[in-house]
Amino acid sequence: MSEQVSRRAMLRGAAVAGVGLGVAGTTGIEAAAEAPPARGRTMIGEPFRATDAPRFGIIGLGNRGGGMLPLLLAIPGAKVTALCDIRPEFAQRAARTVTEAGQPEPAVYTGGDDDYENLCARDDVDFVYIATPWEWHTPMALTAMRNGKHVGVECPIGLTLRDLWELVDTSERTRRHCIQLENCCYGQNELRALRMAHDGKFGELLHGSGAYLHDLRELLFSKTYYEDQWRRRFHTKIDGDLYPTHGLGPVGAYMDLHRGDRFSHMTSMSTPALALAEYRAEHMPPGDETWRERYVKGDVTMSLIQTAKGRVIHLAHGVSSPHPYSRLNHLAGTKGVFEDYPPRIYLEPDMSGHEWGSFDDYASYDHWLWTDVGPGPGGHGGMDYLMLYRLVQCMRLGLPPDIDVYDSAAWNAPFPLSVLSIRHRGASIPFPDFTRGRWRTPHPGTDSEKPA
Ligand SMILES: NC(=O)c1ccc[n+]([C@@H]2O[C@H](COP(=O)([O-])OP(=O)(O)OC[C@H]3O[C@@H](n4cnc5c(N)ncnc54)[C@H](O)[C@@H]3O)[C@@H](O)[C@H]2O)c1
């Protein structure tokens, strides 16, 4: 066990040590935009091969994986055939959930840090779902694709630009999808605002905001919530936006990311890192192991991203200081503005006098997933279920997924790019173009048509 813990610690150290590195392995700012040569065809628009009963393997059955399992089991057609966790009791508990849902006993892998490789090698798995600590996401996703499986990864999909390019390359070479499972793209307000944006209600789009503002202090210091307290340790290693995709996924969709626009460059700054040490002083006993830690991740990281069309996105990340939950979720154009938390809207010509109006008045724009399917059981008001429902639907019908490897890589790039920008006093860092020039290609995304 101690050998495994030290391997985990090594992986965690190696993963964060490389954050900010360009493809060329330098910390040069221009290197951030470098693209390695393509080794396979584009995955844009690539359909799944239609599979009536897609078979899932899940790696990581802690808070997230354990919570998503019953939702997956509730989706017509979805089968769960294999489970893996280094904590045998979590995997066994999940196996009982599968059999209680009336499905055959799944294969269970609990043989240590690398046993996930055996799950990935199975013949009866079509899609691997990864819900482990961040440092495992890229190696696990690569292993899944190299074994011929499609893969869906919890946020973030990769920590370095090298990770992100390797995921793109491997997806193109193996012809397997690699999807950031970004549930927030399926929120009711996000999908309604998306459909309104596509209908021109906001006019020409100008700017938007997205964020992950979630006070996690109590969970970060809990001895039992995160396995081996992995999440707090990131705050001792790097300063940057550690969780960009909840905010950026939906705003990217509003702005037709890779369907007509792309992220061009970004600049980031962080506040001082004070709040975790303050929390520790108030809540942790003298001599606790946390007293050996020094927190370097600024309490709030703010970034500005400009797109190729000149639009501006404000991105924020803060999990260590008091803040009611918010993803900001704001969009503005030449005809009006929407902002969330709580939702409100101002649109011309529908409104005048500079008074906010009700977003409920635009319920007719709700996405078909919300009117005809959702919200469904559990999870973040329904968006978790709808994300999985849509994924399974695309696999069953042989459609391309709403979210591809290019979207996933671009939403995650602010993790390393913000680290690099902060290291260079807020310098402007160019975004890599993960599509290799295909970002103007119209193709379906989360604003999907309801299949016949
Ligand atoms: N999308 C969302 O809304 C949302 C919500 C919560 C968490 N998450 C994400 O889900 C992921 C997991 O978070 P969590 O809160 O469930 O953490 P957790 O610590 O509760 O769960 C991680 C699980 O992975 C297992 N694990 C660790 N190393 C492993 C290995 N080598 N092989 C197999 N299993 C291994 C652990 O034993 C643990 O059960 C993170 O990426 C987190 O950011 C996303």
PDBQT file of the ligand as one rigid body, heavy atoms in Angstrom, charges set to zero:
ROOT
HETATM    1  N1  LIG A 501     -18.681  17.460 -12.972  1.00  0.00    +0.000 N 
HETATM    2  C1  LIG A 501     -18.957  17.655 -11.695  1.00  0.00    +0.000 C 
HETATM    3  O1  LIG A 501     -19.932  18.309 -11.354  1.00  0.00    +0.000 OA
HETATM    4  C2  LIG A 501     -18.069  17.041 -10.663  1.00  0.00    +0.000 A 
HETATM    5  C3  LIG A 501     -18.474  16.953  -9.339  1.00  0.00    +0.000 A 
HETATM    6  C4  LIG A 501     -17.604  16.356  -8.427  1.00  0.00    +0.000 A 
HETATM    7  C5  LIG A 501     -16.378  15.877  -8.842  1.00  0.00    +0.000 A 
HETATM    8  N2  LIG A 501     -16.013  15.982 -10.144  1.00  0.00    +0.000 N 
HETATM    9  C6  LIG A 501     -14.722  15.462 -10.614  1.00  0.00    +0.000 C 
HETATM   10  O2  LIG A 501     -14.743  14.059 -10.458  1.00  0.00    +0.000 OA
HETATM   11  C7  LIG A 501     -13.431  13.571 -10.205  1.00  0.00    +0.000 C 
HETATM   12  C8  LIG A 501     -13.419  12.744  -8.926  1.00  0.00    +0.000 C 
HETATM   13  O3  LIG A 501     -13.764  13.564  -7.828  1.00  0.00    +0.000 OA
HETATM   14  P1  LIG A 501     -14.381  12.945  -6.498  1.00  0.00    +0.000 P 
HETATM   15  O4  LIG A 501     -14.952  14.069  -5.721  1.00  0.00    +0.000 OA
HETATM   16  O5  LIG A 501     -15.268  11.794  -6.835  1.00  0.00    +0.000 OA
HETATM   17  O6  LIG A 501     -13.056  12.414  -5.783  1.00  0.00    +0.000 OA
HETATM   18  P2  LIG A 501     -12.973  11.139  -4.808  1.00  0.00    +0.000 P 
HETATM   19  O7  LIG A 501     -11.672  11.250  -4.128  1.00  0.00    +0.000 OA
HETATM   20  O8  LIG A 501     -14.218  11.034  -3.989  1.00  0.00    +0.000 OA
HETATM   21  O9  LIG A 501     -13.008   9.920  -5.817  1.00  0.00    +0.000 OA
HETATM   22  C9  LIG A 501     -11.903   9.504  -6.578  1.00  0.00    +0.000 C 
HETATM   23  C10 LIG A 501     -11.922   7.987  -6.594  1.00  0.00    +0.000 C 
HETATM   24  O10 LIG A 501     -10.867   7.543  -7.451  1.00  0.00    +0.000 OA
HETATM   25  C11 LIG A 501     -10.256   6.423  -6.842  1.00  0.00    +0.000 C 
HETATM   26  N3  LIG A 501      -8.905   6.255  -7.370  1.00  0.00    +0.000 N 
HETATM   27  C12 LIG A 501      -7.796   6.979  -7.110  1.00  0.00    +0.000 A 
HETATM   28  N4  LIG A 501      -6.743   6.518  -7.818  1.00  0.00    +0.000 NA
HETATM   29  C13 LIG A 501      -7.207   5.463  -8.541  1.00  0.00    +0.000 A 
HETATM   30  C14 LIG A 501      -6.623   4.552  -9.467  1.00  0.00    +0.000 A 
HETATM   31  N5  LIG A 501      -5.332   4.634  -9.802  1.00  0.00    +0.000 N 
HETATM   32  N6  LIG A 501      -7.396   3.586 -10.001  1.00  0.00    +0.000 NA
HETATM   33  C15 LIG A 501      -8.703   3.485  -9.675  1.00  0.00    +0.000 A 
HETATM   34  N7  LIG A 501      -9.321   4.313  -8.817  1.00  0.00    +0.000 NA
HETATM   35  C16 LIG A 501      -8.585   5.293  -8.265  1.00  0.00    +0.000 A 
HETATM   36  C17 LIG A 501     -10.295   6.746  -5.357  1.00  0.00    +0.000 C 
HETATM   37  O11 LIG A 501     -10.136   5.629  -4.544  1.00  0.00    +0.000 OA
HETATM   38  C18 LIG A 501     -11.649   7.394  -5.211  1.00  0.00    +0.000 C 
HETATM   39  O12 LIG A 501     -12.664   6.466  -4.879  1.00  0.00    +0.000 OA
HETATM   40  C19 LIG A 501     -12.552  14.806 -10.151  1.00  0.00    +0.000 C 
HETATM   41  O13 LIG A 501     -12.016  15.037 -11.402  1.00  0.00    +0.000 OA
HETATM   42  C20 LIG A 501     -13.508  15.917  -9.815  1.00  0.00    +0.000 C 
HETATM   43  O14 LIG A 501     -13.043  17.164 -10.259  1.00  0.00    +0.000 OA
HETATM   44  C21 LIG A 501     -16.841  16.543 -11.067  1.00  0.00    +0.000 A 
ENDROOT
TORSDOF 0
